[in-house]
Amino acid sequence: MKWTNFYTQTFGKILSSIWRLWFFIVFVGVFLLFIPPMYFYTRIYKSQKKVCNLTRYWSLLTLWFSGVFIKINKEENLDPNKTYIICPNHVSSLDIPIILASFNIPVMFMAKQEYAKIPIFGWFYKHNTILVNRANKRDAYSAFTNSIEKLDKGINVCIFPEGGIPKSNVKLKTFKNGPFKLAQENKNMILPVTMPDNKKLFPWSYFSGRPGIANVCIHKAINTDSLEKLDVKKLNNQVYNIIFEELNKYEN
């Protein structure tokens, strides 16, 4: 019995490793195909909304060819005349492509600046995300004002309120106040999003992971028109509880 379990686990790890390698190959391959139009809309005919559309199709193709299929549950339809601050839970490297593939509206991420150092990919990353270094207050404020600029131009901003991927044993890390302060400052709608399956489909461990269905719950947007400064923490807790309760539903 022990030997059977050993061989089963070993075979499973080999299959997971092959699949993750295939995912990386697809990710890079589709990116290379998209370089000409992305460069055109980034450098020549500058249109970040067009780049957002291209990154959506890049994500859709990458997920589809990797065997990851999205099942979206919308609690309400989005208003195309409004811009949203999207606040999802953060559990996996799949999170960004799944968010991009789940929305047919232009979405730009606030993200760590480290990835901007990657050759070729980093150049596009630098010009089409809102880079932030949270350790530097001046840089963090610059990211804040840059986010307002994007929102005012009709580009929706996605911010992971956990600030990073938590440890595997943490269901939902305490939220930072950044996205909620931004909503209070600019009076944008807050859009909670729950992704319960990404951790099991694409965990940190290289020897685990698999294709499958990724459920995405897009909750009702929260209006912040009357939000006062003292209500930022209350809004933080409200969004946290919405996502936490949804994660509990999928576990049960």
CYANA upper distance limits for C-alpha pairs under 8 A (distance plus 0.5 A):
  1 MET  CA      5 ASN  CA      6.78
  2 LYS  CA      6 PHE  CA      6.64
  3 TRP  CA      7 TYR  CA      6.66
  4 THR  CA      8 THR  CA      6.58
  5 ASN  CA      9 GLN  CA      6.52
  6 PHE  CA     10 THR  CA      6.55
  7 TYR  CA     11 PHE  CA      6.45
  8 THR  CA     12 GLY  CA      6.60
  9 GLN  CA     13 LYS  CA      6.67
 10 THR  CA     14 ILE  CA      6.81
 11 PHE  CA     15 LEU  CA      6.78
 12 GLY  CA     16 SER  CA      6.63
 12 GLY  CA    208 SER  CA      8.13
 13 LYS  CA     17 SER  CA      6.59
 13 LYS  CA    207 PHE  CA      5.23
 13 LYS  CA    208 SER  CA      6.39
 14 ILE  CA     18 ILE  CA      6.75
 14 ILE  CA    207 PHE  CA      7.52
 15 LEU  CA     19 TRP  CA      6.65
 16 SER  CA     20 ARG  CA      6.62
 16 SER  CA    206 TYR  CA      8.04
 16 SER  CA    207 PHE  CA      6.11
 16 SER  CA    208 SER  CA      5.62
 16 SER  CA    209 GLY  CA      5.88
 16 SER  CA    210 ARG  CA      6.44
 17 SER  CA     21 LEU  CA      6.65
 17 SER  CA    206 TYR  CA      6.80
 17 SER  CA    207 PHE  CA      5.84
 17 SER  CA    208 SER  CA      7.51
 18 ILE  CA     22 TRP  CA      6.64
 19 TRP  CA     23 PHE  CA      6.64
 19 TRP  CA     66 SER  CA      8.28
 19 TRP  CA    209 GLY  CA      8.34
 19 TRP  CA    210 ARG  CA      7.25
 19 TRP  CA    211 PRO  CA      8.31
 20 ARG  CA     24 PHE  CA      6.80
 20 ARG  CA    206 TYR  CA      7.87
 20 ARG  CA    209 GLY  CA      7.82
 20 ARG  CA    210 ARG  CA      8.31
 21 LEU  CA     25 ILE  CA      6.78
 22 TRP  CA     26 VAL  CA      6.65
 22 TRP  CA     66 SER  CA      7.62
 23 PHE  CA     27 PHE  CA      6.53
 23 PHE  CA     62 THR  CA      7.90
 23 PHE  CA     66 SER  CA      6.02
 24 PHE  CA     28 VAL  CA      6.67
 25 ILE  CA     29 GLY  CA      6.37
 26 VAL  CA     30 VAL  CA      6.45
 26 VAL  CA     62 THR  CA      6.33
 26 VAL  CA     65 PHE  CA      7.54
 26 VAL  CA     66 SER  CA      7.61
 27 PHE  CA     31 PHE  CA      6.67
 27 PHE  CA     62 THR  CA      5.96
 28 VAL  CA     32 LEU  CA      6.70
 29 GLY  CA     33 LEU  CA      7.04
 30 VAL  CA     34 PHE  CA      6.83
 30 VAL  CA     58 TRP  CA      6.83
 30 VAL  CA     61 LEU  CA      7.83
 30 VAL  CA     62 THR  CA      7.22
 31 PHE  CA     35 ILE  CA      6.74
 31 PHE  CA     58 TRP  CA      7.25
 34 PHE  CA     38 MET  CA      6.50
 34 PHE  CA     54 LEU  CA      8.01
 34 PHE  CA     58 TRP  CA      7.77
 35 ILE  CA     39 TYR  CA      6.31
 36 PRO  CA     40 PHE  CA      6.66
 37 PRO  CA     41 TYR  CA      6.78
 37 PRO  CA     54 LEU  CA      8.49
 38 MET  CA     42 THR  CA      6.42
 38 MET  CA     51 VAL  CA      6.43
 38 MET  CA     54 LEU  CA      7.47
 38 MET  CA    124 PHE  CA      8.38
 39 TYR  CA     43 ARG  CA      6.17
 39 TYR  CA     44 ILE  CA      7.86
 39 TYR  CA    124 PHE  CA      8.28
 40 PHE  CA     44 ILE  CA      5.55
 40 PHE  CA     45 TYR  CA      6.44
 40 PHE  CA     46 LYS  CA      7.94
 41 TYR  CA     45 TYR  CA      5.38
 41 TYR  CA     46 LYS  CA      5.27
 41 TYR  CA     47 SER  CA      5.81
 41 TYR  CA     48 GLN  CA      7.54
 41 TYR  CA     50 LYS  CA      7.07
 41 TYR  CA     51 VAL  CA      6.71
 42 THR  CA     46 LYS  CA      5.55
 42 THR  CA     47 SER  CA      6.99
 42 THR  CA     48 GLN  CA      7.36
 42 THR  CA     51 VAL  CA      7.46
 42 THR  CA    124 PHE  CA      8.22
 42 THR  CA    127 HIS  CA      7.78
 42 THR  CA    128 ASN  CA      8.34
 47 SER  CA     51 VAL  CA      7.05
 48 GLN  CA     52 CYS  CA      6.60
 48 GLN  CA    128 ASN  CA      7.47
 49 LYS  CA     53 ASN  CA      6.88
 49 LYS  CA    106 PRO  CA      6.18
 49 LYS  CA    155 ILE  CA      7.38
 50 LYS  CA     54 LEU  CA      6.79
 51 VAL  CA     55 THR  CA      6.66
 51 VAL  CA    128 ASN  CA      8.05
 52 CYS  CA     56 ARG  CA      6.75
 52 CYS  CA    106 PRO  CA      5.65
 52 CYS  CA    107 VAL  CA      6.50
 52 CYS  CA    108 MET  CA      7.36
 53 ASN  CA     57 TYR  CA      7.02
 53 ASN  CA    104 ASN  CA      8.35
 53 ASN  CA    105 ILE  CA      8.33
 53 ASN  CA    106 PRO  CA      6.82
 54 LEU  CA     58 TRP  CA      6.60
 55 THR  CA     59 SER  CA      6.57
 55 THR  CA    100 LEU  CA      7.57
 56 ARG  CA     60 LEU  CA      6.68
 56 ARG  CA     97 PRO  CA      8.08
 56 ARG  CA    100 LEU  CA      5.48
 56 ARG  CA    101 ALA  CA      5.67
 56 ARG  CA    103 PHE  CA      8.43
 56 ARG  CA    104 ASN  CA      8.31
 57 TYR  CA     61 LEU  CA      6.57
 57 TYR  CA    101 ALA  CA      7.58
 58 TRP  CA     62 THR  CA      6.62
 59 SER  CA     63 LEU  CA      6.59
 59 SER  CA     97 PRO  CA      5.34
 59 SER  CA     98 ILE  CA      7.54
 59 SER  CA    100 LEU  CA      6.94
 59 SER  CA    101 ALA  CA      6.16
 60 LEU  CA     64 TRP  CA      6.50
 60 LEU  CA     97 PRO  CA      7.98
 60 LEU  CA     98 ILE  CA      8.44
 60 LEU  CA    100 LEU  CA      8.47
 60 LEU  CA    101 ALA  CA      5.74
 61 LEU  CA     65 PHE  CA      6.49
 62 THR  CA     66 SER  CA      6.61
 63 LEU  CA     67 GLY  CA      6.69
 63 LEU  CA     68 VAL  CA      5.43
 63 LEU  CA     69 PHE  CA      7.18
 63 LEU  CA     97 PRO  CA      8.10
 63 LEU  CA     98 ILE  CA      8.34
 64 TRP  CA     68 VAL  CA      6.19
 64 TRP  CA     69 PHE  CA      6.78
 66 SER  CA    211 PRO  CA      7.22
 67 GLY  CA    211 PRO  CA      5.45
 67 GLY  CA    212 GLY  CA      6.75
 68 VAL  CA    211 PRO  CA      5.57
 68 VAL  CA    212 GLY  CA      5.52
 68 VAL  CA    213 ILE  CA      6.32
 68 VAL  CA    214 ALA  CA      7.32
 69 PHE  CA    212 GLY  CA      6.80
 69 PHE  CA    213 ILE  CA      5.34
 69 PHE  CA    214 ALA  CA      6.55
 70 ILE  CA     98 ILE  CA      7.94
 70 ILE  CA    102 SER  CA      7.93
 70 ILE  CA    213 ILE  CA      6.23
 70 ILE  CA    214 ALA  CA      5.33
 70 ILE  CA    215 ASN  CA      6.42
 70 ILE  CA    216 VAL  CA      7.48
 71 LYS  CA    213 ILE  CA      7.17
 71 LYS  CA    214 ALA  CA      6.53
 71 LYS  CA    215 ASN  CA      5.26
 71 LYS  CA    216 VAL  CA      6.60
 72 ILE  CA    102 SER  CA      7.63
 72 ILE  CA    215 ASN  CA      6.48
 72 ILE  CA    216 VAL  CA      5.34
 72 ILE  CA    217 CYS  CA      6.47
 72 ILE  CA    218 ILE  CA      7.84
 73 ASN  CA    215 ASN  CA      8.05
 73 ASN  CA    216 VAL  CA      6.63
 73 ASN  CA    217 CYS  CA      5.24
 73 ASN  CA    218 ILE  CA      6.63
 74 LYS  CA    217 CYS  CA      6.57
 74 LYS  CA    218 ILE  CA      5.37
 74 LYS  CA    219 HIS  CA      6.83
 74 LYS  CA    220 LYS  CA      8.36
 75 GLU  CA    217 CYS  CA      8.18
 75 GLU  CA    218 ILE  CA      6.75
 75 GLU  CA    219 HIS  CA      5.69
 75 GLU  CA    220 LYS  CA      6.00
 76 GLU  CA    218 ILE  CA      8.47
 76 GLU  CA    219 HIS  CA      7.73
 76 GLU  CA    220 LYS  CA      6.32
 80 PRO  CA    105 ILE  CA      8.33
 82 LYS  CA    154 GLY  CA      8.11
 82 LYS  CA    188 ASN  CA      8.32
 82 LYS  CA    189 MET  CA      8.22
 83 THR  CA    151 LEU  CA      6.70
 83 THR  CA    154 GLY  CA      6.46
 83 THR  CA    155 ILE  CA      7.14
 83 THR  CA    156 ASN  CA      5.78
 83 THR  CA    188 ASN  CA      6.86
 83 THR  CA    189 MET  CA      7.27
 84 TYR  CA    151 LEU  CA      8.20
 84 TYR  CA    156 ASN  CA      5.63
 84 TYR  CA    157 VAL  CA      7.08
 84 TYR  CA    188 ASN  CA      6.31
 84 TYR  CA    189 MET  CA      5.38
 84 TYR  CA    190 ILE  CA      6.31
 84 TYR  CA    191 LEU  CA      6.80
 85 ILE  CA    156 ASN  CA      6.58
 85 ILE  CA    157 VAL  CA      5.53
 85 ILE  CA    158 CYS  CA      6.23
 85 ILE  CA    159 ILE  CA      7.60
 85 ILE  CA    179 PRO  CA      7.56
 85 ILE  CA    183 ALA  CA      7.62
 85 ILE  CA    188 ASN  CA      7.13
 85 ILE  CA    189 MET  CA      6.65
 85 ILE  CA    190 ILE  CA      5.44
 85 ILE  CA    191 LEU  CA      6.46
 86 ILE  CA    156 ASN  CA      7.82
 86 ILE  CA    157 VAL  CA      6.63
 86 ILE  CA    158 CYS  CA      4.96
 86 ILE  CA    159 ILE  CA      6.69
 86 ILE  CA    190 ILE  CA      6.61
 86 ILE  CA    191 LEU  CA      5.20
 86 ILE  CA    192 PRO  CA      6.65
 86 ILE  CA    193 VAL  CA      7.57
 87 CYS  CA    158 CYS  CA      6.63
 87 CYS  CA    159 ILE  CA      6.03
 87 CYS  CA    160 PHE  CA      6.11
 87 CYS  CA    161 PRO  CA      6.73
 87 CYS  CA    179 PRO  CA      8.16
 87 CYS  CA    190 ILE  CA      7.56
 87 CYS  CA    191 LEU  CA      6.36
 87 CYS  CA    192 PRO  CA      5.36
 87 CYS  CA    193 VAL  CA      6.42
 88 PRO  CA    158 CYS  CA      8.33
 88 PRO  CA    159 ILE  CA      7.88
 88 PRO  CA    160 PHE  CA      6.20
 88 PRO  CA    161 PRO  CA      7.79
 88 PRO  CA    192 PRO  CA      6.31
 88 PRO  CA    193 VAL  CA      4.86
 88 PRO  CA    194 THR  CA      6.20
 88 PRO  CA    195 MET  CA      7.67
 88 PRO  CA    243 ILE  CA      8.45
 89 ASN  CA    160 PHE  CA      6.86
 89 ASN  CA    161 PRO  CA      7.82
 89 ASN  CA    162 GLU  CA      7.52
 89 ASN  CA    172 LEU  CA      7.58
 89 ASN  CA    193 VAL  CA      7.37
 89 ASN  CA    194 THR  CA      6.42
 89 ASN  CA    195 MET  CA      7.00
 89 ASN  CA    243 ILE  CA      7.75
 90 HIS  CA     95 ASP  CA      7.05
 90 HIS  CA    160 PHE  CA      6.71
 90 HIS  CA    162 GLU  CA      7.31
 90 HIS  CA    164 GLY  CA      7.15
 90 HIS  CA    165 ILE  CA      5.83
 90 HIS  CA    166 PRO  CA      8.04
 90 HIS  CA    195 MET  CA      8.49
 91 VAL  CA     95 ASP  CA      7.49
 91 VAL  CA    165 ILE  CA      5.72
 91 VAL  CA    166 PRO  CA      7.30
 91 VAL  CA    198 ASN  CA      7.04
 91 VAL  CA    199 LYS  CA      5.97
 91 VAL  CA    203 PRO  CA      8.32
 92 SER  CA    165 ILE  CA      7.31
 92 SER  CA    198 ASN  CA      6.37
 92 SER  CA    199 LYS  CA      6.03
 92 SER  CA    202 PHE  CA      6.64
 92 SER  CA    203 PRO  CA      6.54
 92 SER  CA    204 TRP  CA      7.53
 93 SER  CA    202 PHE  CA      7.44
 93 SER  CA    203 PRO  CA      8.45
 94 LEU  CA     98 ILE  CA      6.55
 94 LEU  CA    198 ASN  CA      6.73
 94 LEU  CA    202 PHE  CA      7.02
 95 ASP  CA     99 ILE  CA      6.58
 95 ASP  CA    195 MET  CA      8.29
 95 ASP  CA    198 ASN  CA      7.33
 96 ILE  CA    100 LEU  CA      6.72
 97 PRO  CA    101 ALA  CA      6.51
 98 ILE  CA    102 SER  CA      6.49
 99 ILE  CA    103 PHE  CA      7.19
100 LEU  CA    107 VAL  CA      7.28
102 SER  CA    216 VAL  CA      8.25
103 PHE  CA    107 VAL  CA      8.25
105 ILE  CA    155 ILE  CA      8.45
105 ILE  CA    156 ASN  CA      7.95
106 PRO  CA    154 GLY  CA      8.34
106 PRO  CA    155 ILE  CA      5.89
106 PRO  CA    156 ASN  CA      6.47
107 VAL  CA    155 ILE  CA      6.42
107 VAL  CA    156 ASN  CA      5.25
107 VAL  CA    157 VAL  CA      6.20
107 VAL  CA    158 CYS  CA      7.12
108 MET  CA    128 ASN  CA      7.60
108 MET  CA    129 THR  CA      6.29
108 MET  CA    130 ILE  CA      7.80
108 MET  CA    155 ILE  CA      7.27
108 MET  CA    156 ASN  CA      6.69
108 MET  CA    157 VAL  CA      5.50
108 MET  CA    158 CYS  CA      6.52
109 PHE  CA    129 THR  CA      5.85
109 PHE  CA    130 ILE  CA      6.58
109 PHE  CA    157 VAL  CA      6.19
109 PHE  CA    158 CYS  CA      5.20
109 PHE  CA    159 ILE  CA      6.66
110 MET  CA    129 THR  CA      6.53
110 MET  CA    130 ILE  CA      4.99
110 MET  CA    131 LEU  CA      6.41
110 MET  CA    132 VAL  CA      7.36
110 MET  CA    143 ALA  CA      8.20
110 MET  CA    147 SER  CA      8.33
110 MET  CA    157 VAL  CA      7.50
110 MET  CA    158 CYS  CA      6.75
110 MET  CA    159 ILE  CA      5.93
110 MET  CA    160 PHE  CA      8.42
111 ALA  CA    129 THR  CA      7.20
111 ALA  CA    130 ILE  CA      6.61
111 ALA  CA    131 LEU  CA      5.73
111 ALA  CA    132 VAL  CA      6.56
111 ALA  CA    159 ILE  CA      8.15
112 LYS  CA    131 LEU  CA      6.17
112 LYS  CA    132 VAL  CA      5.85
112 LYS  CA    133 ASN  CA      6.84
113 GLN  CA    117 LYS  CA      8.39
113 GLN  CA    126 LYS  CA      8.13
113 GLN  CA    131 LEU  CA      5.57
113 GLN  CA    132 VAL  CA      6.33
113 GLN  CA    133 ASN  CA      6.95
115 TYR  CA    122 GLY  CA      6.32
115 TYR  CA    125 TYR  CA      7.68
116 ALA  CA    121 PHE  CA      8.00
116 ALA  CA    122 GLY  CA      4.36
116 ALA  CA    123 TRP  CA      6.74
116 ALA  CA    125 TYR  CA      6.24
116 ALA  CA    126 LYS  CA      5.73
117 LYS  CA    122 GLY  CA      5.82
117 LYS  CA    123 TRP  CA      8.31
118 ILE  CA    122 GLY  CA      4.98
118 ILE  CA    123 TRP  CA      8.20
119 PRO  CA    123 TRP  CA      7.59
120 ILE  CA    124 PHE  CA      7.49
121 PHE  CA    125 TYR  CA      6.65
122 GLY  CA    126 LYS  CA      6.37
123 TRP  CA    127 HIS  CA      6.96
124 PHE  CA    128 ASN  CA      6.47
125 TYR  CA    129 THR  CA      6.28
126 LYS  CA    130 ILE  CA      8.22
126 LYS  CA    131 LEU  CA      7.45
130 ILE  CA    143 ALA  CA      6.61
130 ILE  CA    146 ASN  CA      7.38
130 ILE  CA    147 SER  CA      7.39
131 LEU  CA    143 ALA  CA      6.93
132 VAL  CA    139 ASP  CA      6.77
132 VAL  CA    140 ALA  CA      6.17
132 VAL  CA    143 ALA  CA      6.17
133 ASN  CA    139 ASP  CA      6.41
133 ASN  CA    140 ALA  CA      6.50
134 ARG  CA    139 ASP  CA      7.72
134 ARG  CA    140 ALA  CA      6.00
135 ALA  CA    140 ALA  CA      8.28
136 ASN  CA    140 ALA  CA      6.62
137 LYS  CA    141 TYR  CA      6.64
138 ARG  CA    142 SER  CA      6.76
139 ASP  CA    143 ALA  CA      6.80
140 ALA  CA    144 PHE  CA      6.78
141 TYR  CA    145 THR  CA      6.84
142 SER  CA    146 ASN  CA      6.54
143 ALA  CA    147 SER  CA      6.56
144 PHE  CA    148 ILE  CA      7.08
144 PHE  CA    182 LEU  CA      7.56
145 THR  CA    149 GLU  CA      6.85
146 ASN  CA    150 LYS  CA      6.87
147 SER  CA    151 LEU  CA      6.69
147 SER  CA    157 VAL  CA      7.31
148 ILE  CA    152 ASP  CA      6.58
148 ILE  CA    182 LEU  CA      8.09
148 ILE  CA    186 ASN  CA      7.30
149 GLU  CA    153 LYS  CA      6.91
150 LYS  CA    154 GLY  CA      7.07
150 LYS  CA    155 ILE  CA      5.76
150 LYS  CA    156 ASN  CA      7.74
150 LYS  CA    157 VAL  CA      7.91
151 LEU  CA    155 ILE  CA      5.51
151 LEU  CA    156 ASN  CA      6.25
151 LEU  CA    157 VAL  CA      7.26
159 ILE  CA    179 PRO  CA      6.95
160 PHE  CA    164 GLY  CA      7.53
161 PRO  CA    175 PHE  CA      5.47
161 PRO  CA    176 LYS  CA      5.91
161 PRO  CA    177 ASN  CA      7.86
161 PRO  CA    178 GLY  CA      7.79
161 PRO  CA    179 PRO  CA      7.18
162 GLU  CA    166 PRO  CA      8.19
162 GLU  CA    172 LEU  CA      8.19
162 GLU  CA    173 LYS  CA      6.07
162 GLU  CA    174 THR  CA      6.56
162 GLU  CA    175 PHE  CA      5.17
162 GLU  CA    176 LYS  CA      6.58
163 GLY  CA    175 PHE  CA      7.91
163 GLY  CA    176 LYS  CA      7.29
166 PRO  CA    170 VAL  CA      6.64
166 PRO  CA    172 LEU  CA      7.96
166 PRO  CA    173 LYS  CA      6.71
171 LYS  CA    244 PHE  CA      8.42
172 LEU  CA    244 PHE  CA      7.23
174 THR  CA    240 TYR  CA      8.36
175 PHE  CA    236 ASN  CA      7.27
175 PHE  CA    240 TYR  CA      7.47
176 LYS  CA    236 ASN  CA      8.24
177 ASN  CA    181 LYS  CA      6.56
177 ASN  CA    232 VAL  CA      7.60
177 ASN  CA    233 LYS  CA      7.45
177 ASN  CA    236 ASN  CA      7.01
178 GLY  CA    182 LEU  CA      6.74
179 PRO  CA    183 ALA  CA      6.73
180 PHE  CA    184 GLN  CA      6.66
180 PHE  CA    190 ILE  CA      8.24
180 PHE  CA    232 VAL  CA      6.28
180 PHE  CA    233 LYS  CA      8.39
180 PHE  CA    235 LEU  CA      7.26
180 PHE  CA    236 ASN  CA      6.89
181 LYS  CA    185 GLU  CA      6.55
181 LYS  CA    229 LYS  CA      8.18
181 LYS  CA    232 VAL  CA      6.68
182 LEU  CA    186 ASN  CA      6.55
182 LEU  CA    187 LYS  CA      8.39
182 LEU  CA    188 ASN  CA      8.46
183 ALA  CA    187 LYS  CA      5.63
183 ALA  CA    188 ASN  CA      5.47
183 ALA  CA    189 MET  CA      7.29
183 ALA  CA    190 ILE  CA      7.32
183 ALA  CA    224 THR  CA      7.04
184 GLN  CA    188 ASN  CA      7.93
184 GLN  CA    224 THR  CA      6.85
184 GLN  CA    225 ASP  CA      8.24
184 GLN  CA    227 LEU  CA      6.27
184 GLN  CA    228 GLU  CA      7.22
184 GLN  CA    229 LYS  CA      7.32
184 GLN  CA    232 VAL  CA      7.58
187 LYS  CA    223 ASN  CA      8.45
187 LYS  CA    224 THR  CA      5.93
187 LYS  CA    225 ASP  CA      5.69
187 LYS  CA    227 LEU  CA      8.28
188 ASN  CA    223 ASN  CA      7.76
188 ASN  CA    224 THR  CA      6.77
188 ASN  CA    225 ASP  CA      7.95
189 MET  CA    221 ALA  CA      6.54
189 MET  CA    222 ILE  CA      6.02
189 MET  CA    223 ASN  CA      5.52
189 MET  CA    224 THR  CA      6.44
190 ILE  CA    221 ALA  CA      6.06
190 ILE  CA    222 ILE  CA      5.55
190 ILE  CA    223 ASN  CA      7.25
190 ILE  CA    224 THR  CA      7.86
191 LEU  CA    218 ILE  CA      7.87
191 LEU  CA    219 HIS  CA      7.09
191 LEU  CA    220 LYS  CA      7.20
191 LEU  CA    221 ALA  CA      5.07
191 LEU  CA    222 ILE  CA      6.89
192 PRO  CA    218 ILE  CA      7.00
192 PRO  CA    219 HIS  CA      6.03
192 PRO  CA    220 LYS  CA      7.83
192 PRO  CA    221 ALA  CA      7.43
192 PRO  CA    239 VAL  CA      6.63
192 PRO  CA    242 ILE  CA      7.91
192 PRO  CA    243 ILE  CA      7.42
193 VAL  CA    216 VAL  CA      7.61
193 VAL  CA    217 CYS  CA      6.18
193 VAL  CA    218 ILE  CA      5.26
193 VAL  CA    219 HIS  CA      6.43
193 VAL  CA    243 ILE  CA      7.40
194 THR  CA    216 VAL  CA      6.41
194 THR  CA    217 CYS  CA      5.60
194 THR  CA    218 ILE  CA      7.21
194 THR  CA    219 HIS  CA      8.33
194 THR  CA    243 ILE  CA      6.02
194 THR  CA    246 GLU  CA      7.30
194 THR  CA    247 LEU  CA      7.60
195 MET  CA    214 ALA  CA      7.94
195 MET  CA    215 ASN  CA      6.70
195 MET  CA    216 VAL  CA      5.45
195 MET  CA    217 CYS  CA      7.10
195 MET  CA    247 LEU  CA      8.39
196 PRO  CA    214 ALA  CA      8.13
196 PRO  CA    215 ASN  CA      7.04
196 PRO  CA    216 VAL  CA      7.74
196 PRO  CA    247 LEU  CA      6.31
196 PRO  CA    250 TYR  CA      7.27
197 ASP  CA    201 LEU  CA      6.77
197 ASP  CA    213 ILE  CA      8.26
197 ASP  CA    214 ALA  CA      5.85
197 ASP  CA    215 ASN  CA      6.72
198 ASN  CA    202 PHE  CA      6.29
198 ASN  CA    203 PRO  CA      7.87
198 ASN  CA    214 ALA  CA      6.91
199 LYS  CA    203 PRO  CA      5.34
200 LYS  CA    209 GLY  CA      6.82
200 LYS  CA    210 ARG  CA      8.39
201 LEU  CA    209 GLY  CA      5.31
201 LEU  CA    210 ARG  CA      5.67
201 LEU  CA    211 PRO  CA      6.84
201 LEU  CA    212 GLY  CA      7.43
201 LEU  CA    214 ALA  CA      8.30
202 PHE  CA    208 SER  CA      7.83
202 PHE  CA    209 GLY  CA      5.26
202 PHE  CA    210 ARG  CA      7.29
203 PRO  CA    208 SER  CA      7.21
203 PRO  CA    209 GLY  CA      6.61
205 SER  CA    209 GLY  CA      8.42
227 LEU  CA    231 ASP  CA      6.65
227 LEU  CA    232 VAL  CA      7.95
228 GLU  CA    232 VAL  CA      7.61
230 LEU  CA    234 LYS  CA      8.43
231 ASP  CA    235 LEU  CA      6.67
232 VAL  CA    236 ASN  CA      6.68
233 LYS  CA    237 ASN  CA      6.72
234 LYS  CA    238 GLN  CA      6.65
235 LEU  CA    239 VAL  CA      6.75
236 ASN  CA    240 TYR  CA      6.67
237 ASN  CA    241 ASN  CA      6.54
238 GLN  CA    242 ILE  CA      6.83
239 VAL  CA    243 ILE  CA      6.91
240 TYR  CA    244 PHE  CA      6.50
241 ASN  CA    245 GLU  CA      6.40
242 ILE  CA    246 GLU  CA      6.82
243 ILE  CA    247 LEU  CA      6.72
244 PHE  CA    248 ASN  CA      6.84
245 GLU  CA    249 LYS  CA      6.87
246 GLU  CA    250 TYR  CA      7.12
247 LEU  CA    251 GLU  CA      6.88
248 ASN  CA    252 ASN  CA      6.75
